[in-house]
Amino acid sequence: MSDEIETTTFTIETEDGETDDVTIPSGLVDLLAEEGQDRAETVADITLLSFASRAHHIVHHGEGPDAELEAQEARIMDLFEERFGVTFAEATGHHH
């Protein structure tokens, strides 16, 4: 059954030319898309959300982050707010 589900493969490329592919069920990407959003933008938004969420968890719910990790988390939160126009706390309802 799962082999019958249509998928879309996205290629991620760094500024240094490193690449990797990720394949995701197309219907899931469409389901999670905001109105008028294309598939690449949807995956990019979810990628940024995932990194912000993981960084938040490590810094605020982990065991003693160092200053560098806290700076990385602060930067991803700035990038999150730039992209979405709201803070991570406002978007997720998770305030500290």
C-alpha positions in Angstrom: 0.0 0.0 0.0 2.7 2.6 1.0 4.5 1.9 -2.3 1.4 3.3 -4.1 1.7 6.7 -2.5 3.2 9.4 -4.8 6.4 11.0 -3.5 8.4 14.1 -4.3 12.2 14.3 -4.0 13.7 17.6 -2.9 17.4 18.4 -3.3 19.1 20.4 -0.6 22.3 22.2 -1.6 24.8 24.1 0.6 26.7 27.2 -0.5 29.8 24.9 -0.7 28.1 22.6 -3.2 27.3 19.7 -0.9 23.9 18.1 -1.8 21.5 15.6 -0.4 18.1 14.4 -1.4 15.0 13.8 0.7 11.9 12.1 -0.5 8.5 12.9 1.1 5.0 11.8 0.3 3.6 14.5 -2.0 0.2 14.5 -0.3 1.7 15.1 3.0 3.6 18.1 1.6 0.4 19.4 0.1 -1.5 18.9 3.4 1.0 20.9 5.3 1.3 23.7 2.8 -0.1 27.1 3.6 -2.5 28.5 1.0 -0.7 29.5 -2.2 2.6 27.9 -1.0 4.5 25.7 -3.4 6.1 22.4 -2.3 9.7 23.7 -2.1 8.6 26.6 0.2 6.6 24.2 2.4 9.6 21.9 2.9 11.8 24.9 3.6 9.4 26.3 6.2 9.2 22.9 7.9 13.0 22.5 7.8 13.4 25.9 9.5 10.7 25.0 12.0 12.4 21.7 12.8 15.8 23.2 13.4 14.3 25.9 15.6 12.4 23.3 17.6 15.4 21.1 18.0 17.6 24.0 19.0 15.0 25.2 21.5 14.7 21.8 23.0 18.5 21.3 23.4 19.0 24.7 25.0 16.0 24.9 27.2 15.2 21.3 28.0 18.7 19.7 27.7 21.6 19.5 30.1 23.6 22.7 30.5 24.1 24.2 27.0 27.3 26.2 26.5 27.5 29.8 25.2 28.1 28.7 21.6 25.0 26.6 21.5 22.9 29.3 23.1 24.2 31.7 20.4 23.3 29.2 17.7 19.8 28.9 19.1 19.4 32.7 19.3 20.4 32.9 15.6 17.9 30.3 14.4 15.2 32.1 16.4 16.1 35.4 14.6 16.0 33.6 11.2 12.6 32.0 12.2 11.2 35.4 13.1 12.5 36.9 9.8 10.9 34.2 7.8 7.6 33.8 9.6 7.0 37.3 11.0 6.4 36.0 14.5 8.6 34.6 17.2 9.0 30.9 17.8 7.1 31.3 21.1 4.2 33.1 19.3 4.1 30.5 16.6 4.2 27.5 18.9 2.6 28.8 22.0 5.6 27.5 23.9 6.9 30.3 26.1 9.7 30.3 28.7 
